[in-house]
Amino acid sequence: MAEPEILKGKLRLPVVGAPLFTISNPELVIAQCKAGIVGSFPSLNARPTSLLEEWLDQIMSELKSHNRSNPVYPAAPFAVNLIVHRSNNRLEADLELCAKFKVPIIITSLGAREDVNQAVIGWGGITLHDVINQRFAHKAIEKGATGLICVSTGAGGHAGTLSPFAFISETRTWFEGPILCSGSISTGEGVLAARAMGADYAYIGSAFIATKEARAHEAYKQGIAEGSAEDIVYTNLFTGVHGNYLRSSIKQAGLDPDNLPESNPSMMDFRSGAKSDAKAWKNIWGSGQGIGAIQSVESTRDYIDRLYFEYQNAKGRICGGPYS
């Protein structure tokens, strides 16, 4: 297992909260970090660009204040997600702001850039890169990423198709650095399973949509709390890249979730296509398959507390079982 220096002794649980497009905000990130896991948000959630500086200042100020008052239980570090796709015309400006505040963790998605990785390492941070297969994983490490987020089948948003068992074990054969497992994890047992199969951290996203701090429509939160794995549809229609979405939101947009056309994979414009005014993330709601374990909308702190106790109980059951 590989643990970056920046995370040693800083986490209550080996969990990183995934950046949720349009949903993650300073309130959610701060709550995640105070409860002992890495909180994160996409830089593009702060609109206009000038708002990003305000968010970074708010997060860092509140976490520093928390740490002064709680030296024994300091907050976990936070992360900012940068979209490294050619369609993101804010990348350079957002990277400059992250450098100004020396953001400890940068999560990169939809492309890998050596200059971005070098910049982050230069100010003392680390980079974690989203990948859905071994080809992208090798490219990310070749370009200087610190660690890999293995986005497996069942993950929310732009998910892959590989089983996490295969993905993590194959990656471990050649990579000794930090690995995060993404895909249908929403319980403490799932966190422990990710660790058992060789990942260093679990990457949890969809469960945090159904928290009080999340900047999501109440109907979206209820959709997560009431949904199950069978309510998830995998399609590339809405952004040009395959992803998982809530069936109910597709129906509400006037589309047939069982008969969706294919989109041009060169599209990455977050429009829905199919002659619909619905837009991905705003009207078409992303979600992973692990939502069946989420039964209600609750505070971020309460959810992470539950994760912690589930994780500890699962370890106890295994260590005390017949194969321990």
C-alpha positions in Angstrom: 0.0 0.0 0.0 1.3 3.5 -0.9 0.4 6.5 1.2 1.6 10.0 0.1 3.3 12.1 2.8 0.6 14.7 2.4 -2.1 12.2 3.6 -0.1 10.4 6.4 -2.0 10.5 9.7 -4.6 12.9 8.2 -7.5 10.6 7.5 -10.0 9.0 9.8 -11.0 6.7 6.9 -9.2 5.7 3.7 -11.8 7.6 1.6 -11.7 10.4 -1.0 -15.0 12.1 -1.7 -15.3 12.4 -5.5 -15.8 15.8 -7.1 -19.4 16.0 -8.1 -20.1 18.2 -11.1 -22.5 21.1 -10.3 -23.0 19.6 -6.8 -19.8 19.8 -4.7 -19.4 23.2 -3.0 -17.4 24.6 -0.1 -20.0 23.5 2.5 -19.8 19.9 1.4 -16.0 19.9 1.0 -15.5 21.4 4.5 -17.9 18.9 6.1 -16.1 16.0 4.4 -12.6 17.2 5.5 -13.8 17.9 9.1 -15.3 14.4 9.3 -11.9 12.9 8.3 -12.0 12.2 4.6 -10.6 14.1 1.6 -13.3 16.4 0.3 -13.1 17.7 -3.3 -14.9 19.8 -5.9 -14.5 20.5 -9.6 -13.1 23.9 -10.3 -15.8 24.4 -12.9 -18.4 24.4 -10.2 -17.2 27.8 -9.2 -18.8 30.1 -11.8 -17.7 32.7 -12.8 -14.0 32.0 -12.6 -13.5 34.7 -10.0 -15.7 32.7 -7.6 -13.0 29.9 -7.5 -10.6 32.2 -5.5 -13.4 32.9 -3.0 -14.1 29.2 -2.6 -10.5 28.3 -2.1 -10.1 31.1 0.5 -13.2 29.9 2.3 -12.2 26.3 2.4 -8.6 26.9 3.5 -9.6 29.5 6.2 -12.3 27.2 7.7 -10.1 24.2 7.8 -7.2 26.1 9.3 -9.6 27.4 12.0 -10.8 23.9 12.6 -7.3 22.6 13.0 -6.4 25.3 15.5 -9.4 24.3 17.6 -8.9 20.5 17.1 -5.2 19.7 17.1 -5.8 16.1 18.0 -8.3 15.5 15.2 -7.3 17.9 12.4 -9.2 18.1 9.1 -8.2 16.0 6.2 -6.7 17.7 3.1 -9.0 18.8 0.3 -8.7 18.4 -3.5 -9.7 20.3 -6.6 -10.7 18.6 -9.8 -9.3 20.0 -13.0 -10.8 19.0 -16.4 -7.8 18.6 -18.7 -9.9 18.3 -21.9 -9.4 20.7 -24.7 -12.9 22.0 -24.2 -12.0 23.5 -20.8 -10.9 27.0 -21.6 -10.5 27.8 -17.9 -7.7 25.3 -17.2 -4.8 27.7 -17.1 -6.5 30.3 -15.0 -7.8 27.6 -12.6 -4.4 26.0 -12.3 -2.9 29.4 -11.4 -5.3 29.9 -8.6 -4.6 26.4 -7.3 -0.9 27.2 -7.4 -1.6 30.5 -5.5 -3.3 28.6 -2.7 -1.0 25.5 -2.9 -4.0 23.1 -3.1 -2.7 19.9 -1.6 -4.4 17.5 -4.1 -5.3 17.9 -7.7 -7.6 15.4 -9.4 -7.3 15.5 -13.2 -9.9 14.1 -15.6 -10.4 13.6 -19.3 -6.8 13.8 -20.4 -3.4 13.8 -18.8 -0.9 16.7 -19.1 2.7 16.5 -18.0 2.9 20.3 -17.4 0.0 20.2 -15.0 1.5 17.3 -13.0 4.8 19.1 -12.8 3.2 22.3 -11.7 1.3 20.6 -8.8 4.4 18.7 -7.6 6.3 21.9 -7.8 4.2 23.6 -5.2 4.2 20.5 -3.0 0.9 18.9 -4.0 0.0 15.5 -5.5 -2.0 14.6 -8.6 -4.5 11.8 -8.9 -5.8 10.9 -12.4 -9.1 9.4 -13.4 -8.6 6.3 -15.7 -11.0 3.7 -17.1 -8.5 1.2 -18.5 -4.8 0.2 -18.5 -3.9 2.3 -21.6 -5.0 5.5 -19.9 -3.4 4.4 -16.6 0.0 3.9 -18.2 -0.3 7.3 -20.0 -1.1 9.1 -16.8 1.9 7.7 -14.9 4.2 8.3 -17.9 3.1 11.9 -17.8 3.9 12.2 -14.1 0.7 11.6 -12.1 1.2 10.7 -8.5 -1.6 8.2 -8.3 -4.5 6.6 -10.2 -8.3 6.6 -9.7 -9.4 3.4 -11.2 -13.0 4.2 -12.3 -14.7 0.8 -12.6 -18.0 -0.4 -13.8 -20.9 1.0 -11.7 -19.3 4.3 -10.9 -21.3 7.5 -11.2 -20.6 9.9 -14.0 -18.1 8.9 -16.6 -17.7 5.3 -15.6 -15.6 2.6 -17.1 -16.6 -1.0 -17.9 -14.0 -3.0 -16.0 -14.6 -5.0 -12.9 -12.8 -3.4 -9.9 -11.4 -6.8 -9.0 -9.7 -7.0 -12.4 -8.8 -3.4 -12.7 -7.2 -3.0 -9.3 -5.3 -6.3 -9.4 -3.9 -5.7 -12.9 -2.8 -2.2 -12.0 -1.0 -3.4 -8.9 1.1 -5.7 -11.0 3.0 -2.7 -12.4 2.2 0.3 -10.2 3.3 0.7 -6.6 1.9 4.2 -6.1 -1.4 5.3 -4.7 -4.5 3.7 -6.2 -8.1 4.7 -5.6 -11.0 2.4 -6.3 -14.1 4.0 -7.8 -17.4 2.1 -8.5 -20.5 1.4 -6.5 -18.9 2.1 -3.1 -21.2 3.6 -0.5 -20.7 1.5 2.7 -17.9 0.9 5.1 -17.8 -2.7 4.0 -17.2 -1.4 0.4 -14.3 0.7 1.7 -12.7 -2.3 3.3 -13.3 -4.4 0.2 -11.5 -1.8 -1.9 -8.5 -2.0 0.5 -8.6 -5.8 0.5 -8.3 -6.0 -3.2 -5.2 -3.8 -3.3 -6.5 -0.2 -3.5 -5.2 2.4 -1.0 -8.4 4.4 -0.9 -12.0 4.2 -1.7 -13.5 6.9 -4.0 -17.1 7.7 -3.1 -19.3 10.1 -5.0 -23.0 9.3 -5.5 -23.7 8.8 -1.8 -22.7 12.4 -1.1 -25.4 13.7 -3.4 -27.9 12.7 -0.8 -26.4 14.9 1.9 -27.8 18.1 3.4 -24.7 20.1 2.4 -24.7 19.0 -1.3 -25.8 21.6 -3.8 -28.3 19.3 -5.5 -32.0 19.7 -6.1 -34.1 18.0 -3.4 -35.7 15.7 -6.0 -32.2 14.6 -7.1 -31.3 13.8 -3.5 -34.5 11.8 -3.0 -33.8 10.0 -6.3 -30.5 8.8 -4.8 -32.1 7.8 -1.5 -35.0 5.9 -3.2 -33.0 4.4 -6.1 -31.2 1.1 -6.6 -28.6 -0.3 -9.0 -31.4 -1.2 -11.5 -32.3 2.5 -11.8 -28.9 3.3 -13.4 -28.6 3.7 -17.2 -25.2 3.7 -19.0 -25.0 5.9 -22.1 -22.8 8.3 -24.0 -25.7 10.3 -25.4 -25.6 13.2 -23.0 -21.9 14.3 -23.1 -20.3 12.1 -25.8 -18.6 10.0 -23.1 -20.2 7.0 -21.6 -21.6 7.6 -18.1 -24.2 6.4 -15.6 -27.4 8.3 -15.0 -30.6 8.0 -13.0 -33.4 6.4 -15.1 -36.0 8.6 -13.5 -34.3 11.8 -14.7 -34.1 10.5 -18.3 -37.8 9.7 -18.3 -38.6 13.2 -16.9 -36.7 14.7 -19.8 -39.1 13.0 -22.2 -36.6 10.3 -23.4 -36.9 6.5 -23.4 -34.0 5.2 -21.2 -34.2 1.8 -22.9 -33.9 3.2 -26.4 -31.3 6.0 -26.3 -29.2 6.7 -29.5 -25.5 6.8 -29.6 -23.7 10.2 -29.5 -20.7 11.3 -31.4 -17.8 10.4 -29.1 -15.9 13.6 -30.2 -18.7 15.6 -28.5 -17.9 16.9 -25.0 -20.3 19.7 -24.7 -22.6 18.5 -21.9 -25.7 18.8 -24.2 -28.2 16.0 -24.3 -28.8 15.5 -28.0 -31.8 13.6 -29.1 -33.7 16.9 -29.8 -34.1 17.4 -26.1 -33.5 20.6 -24.1 -32.4 18.5 -21.1 -28.7 18.9 -20.1 -26.4 16.4 -18.4 -26.0 17.0 -14.7 -28.6 19.8 -14.6 -31.6 17.8 -15.8 -30.1 14.4 -16.5 -28.7 13.3 -13.1 -25.5 11.2 -12.8 -25.4 8.4 -10.3 -23.5 5.2 -9.6 -24.9 1.7 -8.9 -24.1 1.8 -5.2 -27.1 4.0 -4.2 -29.2 1.0 -3.0 -27.4 1.3 0.3 -28.5 5.0 0.7 -31.8 5.1 2.4 -32.3 8.8 3.3 -30.9 12.3 3.1 -28.6 13.0 6.0 -25.7 15.3 7.0 -22.3 14.6 5.7 -21.0 14.1 9.2 -23.6 11.5 10.0 -23.0 9.6 6.8 -19.2 9.5 7.3 -19.7 8.5 11.0 -21.8 5.6 9.7 -19.1 4.7 7.1 -16.5 4.6 9.9 -18.5 2.3 12.2 -19.4 0.0 9.2 -15.7 -0.1 8.3 -14.6 -1.0 11.8 -17.3 -3.6 12.3 -16.4 -5.2 9.0 -12.8 -5.4 10.0 -13.9 -7.0 13.3 -16.0 -9.6 11.6 -13.3 -10.6 9.2 -10.5 -10.7 11.8 -12.7 -12.7 14.2 -14.1 -15.1 11.5 -13.1 -18.7 10.7 -10.6 -17.6 8.1 -8.8 -15.0 10.2 
